[in-house]
Amino acid sequence: SFCGLSSNVINYYLKKFKKENSIISTDRWIFEGAEKEKTIGVTDISHSEYRNFIIESYKRNVQFFSKENLPYCIEVFSDDFFKLWSYKQKVKDIFERQITLGGKISFAYVDGNHSYEYAKRDFENISIFLEVGGFILFDDSSDNSSFGCAKLMPEVLCNKNFKLIIKNPNYLFQKIK
């Protein structure tokens, strides 16, 4: 979810094409190095300050640009999110709104932990709930990317349940069965 750019762009296209889908995202906003380092890089900014700044930026950005279809953002790691989704749990988002999770997913954007292991688990979890005809877009998955998402793409390309729609530079797949 970071600062809300992707949520706002997706919401823009929903509005442009007159779709009424809700956007549901998940993020714990715990960044690389937070366990080991007291500050961000060589700055005096603590990880806690940075996290709070990013969350407030997300809230401000989506409330401004996506106020007609305010995204739900659930503050959990993706593995936990999919457990909640599978059990159709009622949860509160970061705006204190209640939502019941569960059901089919029509579009998923994978942009969380960029390691191969997490990207693969996100793909496997999404695959369970993605409806036939639904789409999954992988951030930082271009062929020249050093991230784990890119290392996962050959496996998804071989998966007979998915077909590649476009690679420009990131991979967009559609579930076909």
Salt bridges, closest charged atoms under 4 A:
GLU56 OE2 - LYS59 NZ 3.91
GLU68 OE1 - LYS15 NZ 3.98
GLU75 OE2 - ARG51 NH2 2.28
ASP79 OD2 - ARG121 NH2 2.58
ASP93 OD2 - ARG97 NH2 2.53
GLU96 OE1 - LYS92 NZ 3.94
ASP111 OD1 - HIS114 NE2 3.36
ASP139 OD2 - HIS114 NE2 3.56
ASP140 OD2 - HIS114 NE2 2.70
ASP143 OD2 - LYS167 NZ 2.75
GLU155 OE1 - LYS120 NZ 2.94
